[in-house]
Amino acid sequence: MKITLFSFFMACLWSNSFIIVIFCLRRHAVIIRFFTVSGLFLLYLFCLIRMVLPFELPLSQIIVLKPYSAIYLFLNRTVADFYGMHITAGGLLILIWITGIAVSLSKMIDQYYDLYHYYIGFASEAGPEMKTILKQVAGDDKGRYHLLQNTSLDSPVSCGIFKKYILFPVHDYDNHLAFCMMKHEFCHLANHDYIVKLLLVLLHCFYWWNPVIHMLSRDLEQILEIKCDLTATADMDEDEKADYLEAFRKTIRINRKNQNPETGAMHLLRRNLSQVMERSEYVERSVLSKQRKVSVFIVVLLVLSFTMSYSFIIQSDFTVPIEDVVLHDIDYALDANDHYIIKNQDGTYILVISDQSSVIITNEQAVRMQEDGYQVKETLNR
């Protein structure tokens, strides 16, 4: 078991492909009805695990593609020298990637710190009427949730993974509207949606250069909002669902009157009309299915996909030796794969792969490969 450039490429390929599949499936109405937070968690967990475990297993089949040879040679081309160290194009890209991860993670931590102090630091204990509504929603579990009010908020929000908070604006809501909003935020916490959001944020930091992640992140919040609406209305009849939707629309109207651009909780205002209509449509006509069937399907799909993702590796028709080759005083030793270099009379170089194929390489690449232990043979004068 080893990590190579091409096993890393395969990890990226499988992760991105799986993300695109999730995004495409989400476009179908029937899929969202069966969508569960546990399923979403497993899907993202697959992407994360596959990316952080880019191994090539001994049983992996090698599939050779010649275009990969050009990519390989480009990534191993020296672009700079730093105090005697050769910096390759691939090494430079890795450095840029790691720097981007560090910057993205630092921004995420700063944003979390600011939002935590904005939401929690300036909040006060909710009044007895709001606590009564929380008891109606949460039942005996109400002690696990901290109900606060914040004068700077325009709409209710919930946050927290280990310590769960529900925050309301200081506004004179009627009991029915407050109940519907409380149940919505309670479902976010009960479904552990913030674990999923945290996974996506970490994935976004890791794949900061990947447009696929940006595409998915724009859609994730809508998915979770729909799932939350379905959970909140699962035990409601048609009339109660209509009341819930009316409360949802009323919240939007209130937010539009009191909108504050500095407020980070304005998620309802940022939704366009099509997203609002989509949420309403699913509440009106959807019924939650049995989550066990969906979970079993997702687990089977993930196991098969995970196994298949390690079954083969696409790579070029040559690679740098993994282990250093021992050089003798006079003769060059062949590497384990029996690759060697031919130096022509005109000064050009050819890399011979197992006496079966060859490729022209640059002088710089030839020097690097000699340093890695490749044998050099010179053509004879005639």
N, C-alpha and C positions, 0 to 999 in steps of 0.2 A: 504494500500500500504506500503510495507516494503522491506528492503534489507536483504537478507539472503545469506549464503554461497552458497546455491544451485541456487539461482537466479543469482548470479555472475557467477557460472559455466555455466548456460544457456546463459548468455550474451556472454561469451567467445565462446561457442559452435556455436551460431548463427552467430556471427561475423566471426569466422574462416571459417565456412561452406560457408558463402556468398562470402568471399574472394576467396576460392577455386573454387567456381562456376564461378566467374568473370575470373579467370585465365584459367579455362578449356574452357570457351566460346571464349576467346581471341585466342585460338589455331585454331578456325575455320575461314576460309577466309571470309565467308559471314558476320560474326559478325563485323569484323574490318571495313568493308565498311559502316556499319551503326553506327559506334562508334562516339559519340559526346563528347565534353568536358563537356557539361552540364550533359550528362548522366553519365560520369565518376565521376563528382563531386557528383551527387546524390548517386551513389553506395558507394563511400567512406564516404559520409555523413551518410548514413545508418549505416555503420560499426562503425563510431565514436559515433553516438547517441546511438546505441544499447549497446555499451560498457560502456558509461558513465551513462546510465540509467538502471542499472541492477535490476529493481524492480520486486517484486512479487505482482501481482494485486489480489484483492479479488476474481475475477472471474477465476483466473488461476487454471487449473485442476492439481491435484497432482498425479504424476506417481511415484510409489515406486519401487526402484531397490535395492536389498539387497547388491550388491557390493559397493554401495555408503556408506553403513554403515561402512565398513572397512576404506574407505577414510576419512569419517567424524571423526572416532575415532583417526586415525593417525594425522589429522590436529589439533585435540584438545588435543593431548598428550603433556604434559609439557616436554620441552627439557632443560630448564634452569630456574633459579630463579635469579632475579635481584632486590636487596633491597626489598625483600618481594613480588615482583610481579612475577607471573607465566608467563613464556614465552613459548607459545605453538609452535608446528611445523608450524601451519598455520600463526601465528603472525610473526614468523621468516621469512617465505616466503614472506609475505607482506612487511616486512621491506627491504628485499633484492630487491623486485620488485620496491618499491618507490625509493630506492637508485639508481637503474639502470635507472629509469626515469630521476632523477635529473642529473646524469652523462651524459646521452644521450642529454638532453636539453641543458646542458652547452656546450657540444661539438658542437651542432648545432649552438648555438649563436656565439661561437668563429669562426666557419667556415664561417658563414654568414658575420661576421665582417671582417675577413681576405679577403674574396672574394670581398666584396664591395670595400674595399680600394685598392685591387689589380686591379680590373676592372676600378673603377671610379677614384680613387685617382691619378693614373698615366696616365690617359687619357687626350687627348686634343680635341678641337673642330675639327670636320671633315671639309674637304675642300668643296668648292662650287660645285665641280662635284658630290661628294657623296650626298650632300644635294639635288641636282637636281634629282638624282635617287630616293631618299627618297620621294620627291614630286610626282614622277611618280607612286610610289607604294602606298603611303598613301593618296594622293590627298589632300583635304582640311584639313584632320586630321593630317597633318605632324607636326603641332605645338605641338601635344600631346606627341611626341616622341623626345628624346634627342639623337642625332647622334654624337658619339665620336669615336676617334681612339686611339689605344693603341699599342705601339711598341712591347710589350711583348706577344701579342696574335698571335696565329698561324691560327686561323679560326674565323669567325664572331660569336658573341654571343649576346644574348638579356637577359635582366633581369629587374626585377622591377614589382611591383604590383600596387602601387599608382603612382609612378613616373617611367616611362618606358624609358629604355635605349636600344639602339642598338649600339654595339661596333664592329668596324672593325679593322683588323690588318693594319699596315702601309705597304701596298703592292700595286703594280701597276696592279690592276685588269682591264680587259677590261670591257666595259660598260655592255655587255650582262651578263657576269659572275657576275658582281657586282649587276645587277638588280635581277637575280635569287636568289642570297644569301640574298639580302635585303628583297625580298618578303617572303622568308622562315622565316627569323627572325621576320618580321612584323606579319606574321600569328601566330607565337608563342604568341606574345603579344596580338594580336586581339582576339585569342581564349582563353585568360586568362589561358594558360597552367601552369603558375607559381603559380597560386592559387592551382591547382591540385597537383603540386609538393610539395607545402608547406603542404597540407593536408597529403600527403603520408609521408613526413618527420616527421610530428607530430605523425602519426599513427605508424611509425617505432620506434619513441622514446617511445611511450606508450607500444608497443608490442615488446620491444627489445629482449625478451626471446622467441618470437614466430617465428619458421622457416617459417610459411606461409607468414608472412610479408616480410621476406628476399627473399622468392621466388618471390613474386609479385613485389617488388621494382626493381629486376633485369630486369623485363619485361616492367615496366611502361614507361621508357624513349623511348623504341622502339615503343610502342603504340602511344605515343605523337608525335614522329617524323613522323610516318606513317600518322597520322591524319593531321599533319601540311603539309606534302607533298600533301595530297589529297586536302586540302583547297587551297594551293598555285596554284595547277594545275586544279582546278575545271572548270575554264573558258577557258582553253587552248585546242587547237585542237591537233591532233596526232603529228604533226611536232613540235609544241611548247613544248609538253611534252618531246619529244626526245631531244630538246635543253636544257630543264630544267635538264633532267637526265645527259646529257653530262656535263653541268655546275657542277652538283653534283659530278660526277666522277673526273672532273678536280680539284675541291676543295680538294678532297682526295689526288690526286697526289701532289698538292702543299703542303699540310700538311705533307705528308711523306718526302718531301725534307727538310722542315723547322721545323720538329717536335722538340718540346722542352718538356722534361719530367716534367719540373716544371710548365708548363702551365695547369691551371685547365680547360681550354676550349677545350681540345683535345677529345671531345666526338666522333668525326668522326673516329679518329684513333683507338679508343677502340672497335669499332664495328668489329665483325668478318665478314667473307665473306658472310655467310648465311643471316645475318641481312641486309647487303647492298643489296643483291639480292632481299630480301623480299620487301624492300622499293621500289626498281625499278619495281618489278612485280606489286605492287599495283598501282603505278603511271601509268603504261602502260595499265592496264586493268580495273581499277576501276572507278566508278562514284559515287559521293556523293548522297545519297538518301535524301528524304525529312526528315528533322530532326524532324518535328512535330510528325510524326508517331512513331519514335523511342522514343521521349521524353514521349509521352503518354504511350507507352508500359512500359517504365522504371518506370514511376510514379505509374502505376497500380501494377506492380510487387513489387515495394517497399512498397506500402500501404498494399498489401496482406501479404507480408513477415513480415512486422513490426507487423501487427495484430496477425499473427500466432505465432510469436516468443514470445508473451506474453500469449498465450492461455494455455500453460501447463508448469509445472515445474517438472523436474526429481530430486528426492531426496531420501535420505535414509529412513528407516522405523522408525527413531526417530530423534528428534532434541532437542537442548537445549532450555528451555523455553525462550521466548522473554522477559517476565517481571519477576522480582524477585518474589519469593514466600514468603509470610509472615510465619514465624515460631512462634509457640506457645511455652509456657514454657516447656511443657512436650511432647506433641504429635507433630509429623511432619505433616505438611499439604501436601496434594497431589497438584501437579501442575495442570495447566489448562487442560493438555492433559491426566491426570490420569496415568502418568508413575511413577514407583517407583522402588526401588532397594531392592533385597533380599540378605542378608548376610548369607552364608552357615556356618555350623559348622567348616568346614575345612579352613575358612578364605577367600574363594573365593566369588565373587560377581556376581549377575545376574541382568541385567536391564530388567524389565517387561514393555512391551509397551501395554497399554490399555487392560491388561488381555488377549491379543490375541496372542502375540508372545514374545520371550525373546532372549537375547543375553548375552553371557559372557563378562564381562568387567574386566579390571585390577583394582588393589587396588587404584592406582593413579587416574584412571578415576572415581572410586567410590567416592573418597574424593572430587574431583572437582565437581562432580554432587551434592554431599551433600551441598557443598558451594553454588551451584546454586539453592538449594531449593528442591531437590528430597527427597522423603520420603524413609527411610531405615527400612526394616522389617527383623528381625532375625529369622531363623528357630528354632523351639523348640527342646529341648533335648527329646529323647525318652527313 
